[in-house]
């Protein structure tokens, strides 16, 4: 994005566009967290990361405008966009942590199920020939 050729209004429009896209993608990501993820959340995470970086870049360009003699209104607008970026970033980090914890929990449960099935097989749990032997031992 070329700063000299970008007006303040164009920067504001870009910021609002990125914020809306992030809001939409975070809602989709939130659904992944509340249901069992299927692996496609990685693409969504990459998209959200990319949008957050683009919004940060727009905010940086807005800062340049404010630093070069922008009014109090421009400064207030920039602060609001910074707050929105911070909120979106925190929400994404919170959701990502929650999803990772959920995936780790699921992996542990899957391992326990695998381990239980393996023990059953070792003890002959699914083998009809082993059932009489186990019964005679008890």
QUIDAZI-V573269 format. One record per residue. N is the residue number from 1. SS is DSSP state (helix for helix, strand for strand, loop for the rest). PSI is psi in whole degrees, 0 to 359 (* if undefined). BURIAL is 1 if it has 9 or more other ideal C-beta (glycine too) atoms within 8 Angstrom, else 0. Layout:
N/SS/PSI/BURIAL, N/SS/PSI/BURIAL
This chain:
1/loop/124/0, 2/loop/117/0, 3/loop/317/0, 4/loop/326/0, 5/loop/3/0, 6/loop/122/1, 7/loop/164/0, 8/helix/316/1, 9/helix/321/0, 10/helix/321/0, 11/helix/317/1, 12/helix/318/1, 13/helix/319/0, 14/helix/317/1, 15/helix/314/1, 16/helix/322/0, 17/helix/312/0, 18/helix/320/1, 19/helix/318/1, 20/helix/318/0, 21/helix/319/1, 22/helix/318/1, 23/helix/315/1, 24/helix/314/0, 25/helix/326/1, 26/helix/325/1, 27/helix/319/0, 28/helix/316/1, 29/helix/321/1, 30/helix/322/1, 31/helix/323/0, 32/helix/319/1, 33/helix/322/1, 34/helix/346/0, 35/loop/179/0, 36/loop/121/0, 37/loop/148/1, 38/loop/12/0, 39/loop/339/0, 40/loop/357/0, 41/helix/338/1, 42/helix/318/0, 43/helix/318/0, 44/helix/318/1, 45/helix/317/1, 46/helix/318/0, 47/helix/319/1, 48/helix/316/1, 49/helix/316/0, 50/helix/315/0, 51/helix/321/1, 52/helix/319/1, 53/helix/320/0, 54/helix/319/1, 55/helix/321/1, 56/helix/319/1, 57/helix/317/1, 58/helix/317/1, 59/helix/323/1, 60/helix/318/0, 61/helix/323/1, 62/helix/322/1, 63/helix/320/1, 64/helix/319/1, 65/helix/312/1, 66/helix/319/1, 67/helix/333/0, 68/loop/27/0, 69/loop/27/0, 70/loop/159/1, 71/loop/174/0, 72/helix/325/0, 73/helix/317/0, 74/helix/320/1, 75/helix/317/1, 76/helix/317/0, 77/helix/315/1, 78/helix/315/1, 79/helix/320/0, 80/helix/317/0, 81/helix/326/1, 82/helix/318/1, 83/helix/318/0, 84/helix/315/1, 85/helix/316/1, 86/helix/316/0, 87/helix/316/0, 88/helix/319/1, 89/helix/315/1, 90/helix/318/0, 91/helix/317/1, 92/helix/315/1, 93/helix/321/0, 94/helix/314/0, 95/helix/319/1, 96/helix/317/1, 97/helix/318/0, 98/helix/317/1, 99/helix/316/1, 100/helix/319/0, 101/helix/319/0, 102/helix/319/1, 103/helix/319/1, 104/helix/318/0, 105/helix/315/0, 106/helix/319/1, 107/helix/321/0, 108/helix/317/0, 109/helix/319/0, 110/helix/320/0, 111/helix/318/0, 112/helix/318/0, 113/helix/317/0, 114/helix/315/0, 115/helix/319/0, 116/helix/317/0, 117/helix/321/0, 118/helix/317/0, 119/helix/319/1, 120/helix/318/1, 121/helix/318/1, 122/helix/325/0, 123/loop/358/0, 124/loop/27/1, 125/loop/328/0, 126/loop/4/0, 127/loop/114/0, 128/helix/333/0, 129/helix/332/0, 130/helix/337/1, 131/helix/312/1, 132/helix/325/0, 133/helix/317/1, 134/helix/321/1, 135/helix/322/0, 136/helix/337/0, 137/helix/336/0, 138/loop/*/0
